[in-house]
Amino acid sequence: MVQLAIQTVRTQADLPEEAEIKLVEKRESPLPDFYMVKLLVIRKDKNEVPIVVYVDRSAEKVFLGNLFIRGENITLKETGDSRLSKIGSRSFETGEISLSY
C-alpha cells in the first residue's frame, strides 16, 4: 500500500529518479475504507515537500489531491499548511505544491 502511494506520486508528479520519497505516516483516513499515507518528497535542492495520498484497503484505488470535509481542507491541514486549511463562504483559496525541478 505504501509502495503504491510512492509509485503513484513518482509517476504522476513526473519526478526524476534522484528524488527521494519517504514515508512519514500511514493511518486511517476520514474516507471510509481508505488509508491516508503521508509522504515527504525530498527534491535534489534538498527542499522537502509533504504530500498526502489516499489509498483504499485493497490497494486498487488511489486519490491524489485535496480532501475537503465541511469546508476544511483536510489534506493541507495534514501537510502542515494551516494558512490554507479552510475555505470561507465568500472566497476560495487553493494551495499548489510544486514538485518541478
C-alpha positions in Angstrom: 0.0 0.0 0.0 2.8 2.5 0.9 4.7 1.4 -2.2 1.7 2.0 -4.4 1.4 5.6 -2.9 5.1 6.3 -3.5 4.9 4.8 -7.0 1.8 6.9 -7.9 3.4 10.1 -6.6 6.6 9.4 -8.5 4.8 8.8 -11.8 2.0 11.4 -11.6 4.4 14.2 -10.4 6.9 13.2 -13.1 9.7 13.0 -10.5 13.3 12.3 -11.6 15.0 9.2 -10.3 17.2 11.2 -7.9 14.1 12.5 -6.0 13.7 10.7 -2.7 10.3 9.9 -1.2 10.0 8.9 2.4 7.0 7.6 4.4 6.0 9.8 7.2 2.9 8.1 8.4 0.1 5.7 7.4 -3.2 5.8 9.2 -6.9 5.6 8.8 -8.4 8.2 6.6 -11.6 10.2 7.0 -12.7 8.5 3.8 -14.3 5.1 4.7 -12.1 2.1 3.7 -9.1 4.3 2.8 -5.8 4.9 4.4 -4.1 8.3 4.5 -0.4 7.9 3.5 1.7 10.9 4.4 4.9 11.2 2.3 7.8 13.6 2.1 9.3 14.3 -1.3 13.0 15.4 -1.0 14.0 17.3 -4.1 17.5 17.5 -5.4 17.9 21.0 -4.0 17.1 19.4 -0.6 13.7 21.1 -0.3 11.1 18.9 1.3 7.5 18.8 0.0 4.9 17.0 2.1 2.2 15.1 0.2 -0.8 13.1 1.3 -2.1 10.2 -0.8 -5.3 8.3 -0.1 -5.2 4.5 -0.8 -8.1 2.1 -0.4 -7.6 -1.0 1.7 -7.4 -3.3 -1.3 -4.6 -1.1 -2.8 -6.5 -0.7 -6.0 -7.7 2.9 -5.8 -5.5 6.0 -5.2 -6.6 9.6 -4.7 -4.2 12.5 -5.2 -5.5 15.9 -4.4 -7.2 17.8 -1.7 -9.9 16.3 0.5 -12.5 18.8 1.9 -14.8 17.9 4.8 -17.3 20.6 5.9 -15.2 23.3 4.2 -12.0 22.3 5.8 -9.1 21.2 3.6 -8.0 18.1 5.4 -5.1 17.4 3.0 -3.5 20.8 3.5 -4.1 20.5 7.3 -2.2 17.2 7.3 0.7 18.6 5.3 1.1 21.5 7.8 -0.1 24.5 5.8 -2.7 25.9 8.2 -3.0 29.2 6.3 -5.0 27.4 3.6 -6.8 24.8 5.6 -10.2 26.5 5.5 -12.4 28.0 2.8 -14.9 30.7 3.6 -18.3 31.2 2.0 -17.1 34.2 0.0 -13.7 33.1 -1.0 -12.0 30.0 -2.2 -8.2 29.6 -1.8 -6.3 26.8 -3.3 -2.8 25.6 -2.5 -0.4 24.2 -5.0 2.5 22.0 -4.3 5.1 22.4 -7.0 7.3 19.4 -7.5 9.1 20.7 -10.5 12.8 20.8 -10.7 
